[in-house]
Amino acid sequence: MFVLLLAITFVVAFAVSFLIARLFKRPIESILQRIIQDEISLAWVRYLSFALYVVGISGGVRFWDLEKYITPGAKDGQILQLNSDRWVLEIYRTIIGTLQGIAWMLLVFFLFSLIAYVVVRISESRRPKVD
């Protein structure tokens, strides 16, 4: 039962990561093309989408929390049973953990992108205009 829970939480975290990566693909592409203005921006988009999956799945599949279903507790020495209520709770935790990890990653990306955008705009305004 534990292996099934682990597999399902992985699939759910992957599906949520996939959905978020699809939703943010165009904004990320346009931001990186504006800031970098080179072919390498496509490589950065690809790396960022990979990072979205890694952060999302690692945030959603919490091995240290799932361990309570295979090891006895310290207080009473019993293993928690996986009933339907715990399944729902674990799936919910997986979705929230995935979204939370991706949200933090995207926040950091957009903050650095904003700083880079300001730097690019300042450097563009200082260039002499060629007619």
MILORO-427256 format. One line per 10 residues: number of its first residue (from 1); their letters; for each residue x, y, z of C-alpha. Coordinates in nm, 4 decimals, decimal comma, padded with zeros to 6 digits, m for minus. Layout:
// residues N
NUM	a	X/Y/Z  ...
END
This chain:
// residues 131
1	mfvlllaitf	00,0000/00,0000/00,0000  00,2904/00,2345/00,0770  00,4468/00,1839/m00,2663  00,1136/00,2659/m00,4292  00,0869/00,5842/m00,2229  00,4406/00,6799/m00,3227  00,3657/00,6163/m00,6909  00,0383/00,8091/m00,6829  00,1896/01,1088/m00,5061  00,4667/01,1097/m00,7687
11	vvafavsfli	00,2126/01,1017/m01,0521  00,0038/01,3780/m00,8932  00,3107/01,5969/m00,8333  00,4239/01,5358/m01,1923  00,0796/01,6235/m01,3303  00,0596/01,9465/m01,1283  00,4157/02,0378/m01,2318  00,3281/01,9674/m01,5951  00,0216/02,1911/m01,5756  00,2131/02,4787/m01,4153
21	arlfkrpies	00,5035/02,4409/m01,6596  00,2582/02,4661/m01,9495  00,0855/02,7702/m01,7987  00,4106/02,9600/m01,7453  00,5988/02,8513/m02,0598  00,5131/03,1562/m02,2713  00,5733/03,4167/m01,9997  00,9095/03,2595/m01,9174  01,0041/03,2453/m02,2868  00,9153/03,6093/m02,3463
31	ilqriiqdei	01,0964/03,7285/m02,0333  01,4146/03,5393/m02,1154  01,4078/03,6430/m02,4819  01,3740/04,0054/m02,3754  01,6526/03,9878/m02,1182  01,9010/03,7636/m02,3010  01,8161/03,8378/m02,6693  02,0126/03,5426/m02,7982  01,9591/03,1794/m02,8963  02,0776/03,0733/m02,5539
41	slawvrylsf	01,7481/03,1951/m02,4074  01,5858/02,8765/m02,5417  01,8312/02,6687/m02,3399  01,7449/02,8717/m02,0316  01,3735/02,8136/m02,0926  01,4367/02,4429/m02,1168  01,6467/02,4437/m01,7992  01,3824/02,6429/m01,6139  01,1083/02,4002/m01,7152  01,3260/02,1121/m01,5937
51	alyvvgisgg	01,3773/02,2972/m01,2651  00,9998/02,3451/m01,2365  00,9532/01,9689/m01,2539  01,2322/01,8965/m01,0056  01,1133/02,1555/m00,7541  00,7486/02,0571/m00,7986  00,8020/01,6853/m00,7596  01,0443/01,7185/m00,4695  00,8047/01,9583/m00,2963  00,5045/01,7325/m00,3541
61	vrfwdlekyi	00,6524/01,3908/m00,2775  00,7725/01,4245/00,0793  00,9552/01,1028/00,1609  01,0205/01,1998/00,5202  00,6456/01,2511/00,5794  00,5460/00,9273/00,4066  00,7905/00,7350/00,6204  00,5351/00,7352/00,9025  00,3387/00,4691/00,7114  00,6230/00,2146/00,7217
71	tpgakdgqil	00,7998/00,2829/01,0530  00,6474/00,2567/01,3991  00,5847/00,5785/01,5900  00,8052/00,6745/01,8843  00,5175/00,7111/02,1319  00,3032/00,4029/02,0838  00,5168/00,1890/01,8526  00,2383/00,1461/01,5933  00,2429/00,2110/01,2212  m00,0225/00,4464/01,0877
81	qlnsdrwvle	m00,2814/00,2772/00,8700  m00,3583/00,4116/00,5228  m00,7350/00,4536/00,5151  m00,9372/00,6594/00,2666  m00,9168/00,9746/00,4787  m00,5372/00,9591/00,4897  m00,5231/00,8981/00,1146  m00,7228/01,2148/00,0524  m00,5047/01,4064/00,2977  m00,1813/01,2840/00,1357
91	iyrtiigtlq	m00,3033/01,3686/m00,2154  m00,4044/01,7146/m00,0924  m00,0640/01,7613/00,0744  00,1039/01,6548/m00,2487  m00,0851/01,9128/m00,4536  m00,0220/02,1910/m00,2020  00,3452/02,0979/m00,1593  00,3984/02,0931/m00,5346  00,2298/02,4291/m00,5821  00,4169/02,5807/m00,2895
101	giawmllvff	00,7579/02,4693/m00,4161  00,6884/02,5931/m00,7686  00,5481/02,9226/m00,6403  00,8678/02,9941/m00,4468  01,0833/02,9043/m00,7428  00,8841/03,1245/m00,9793  00,8890/03,4099/m00,7294  01,2684/03,3982/m00,7162  01,2886/03,3725/m01,0957  01,0571/03,6681/m01,1504
111	lfsliayvvv	01,2384/03,8808/m00,8914  01,5741/03,8219/m01,0590  01,4115/03,8743/m01,3980  01,2754/04,2074/m01,2842  01,6191/04,3161/m01,1687  01,7733/04,1983/m01,4973  01,5019/04,3792/m01,6935  01,5777/04,7049/m01,5146  01,9495/04,6615/m01,5853  01,8776/04,5935/m01,9541
121	risesrrpkv	01,6526/04,8985/m01,9788  01,9135/05,1228/m01,8161  02,1856/04,9959/m02,0482  01,9588/05,0474/m02,3513  01,8791/05,4034/m02,2476  02,2499/05,4882/m02,2147  02,3405/05,3663/m02,5620  02,3753/05,6338/m02,8257  02,0897/05,6287/m03,0739  02,1874/05,5518/m03,4310
131	d	01,9676/05,7040/m03,7046
END
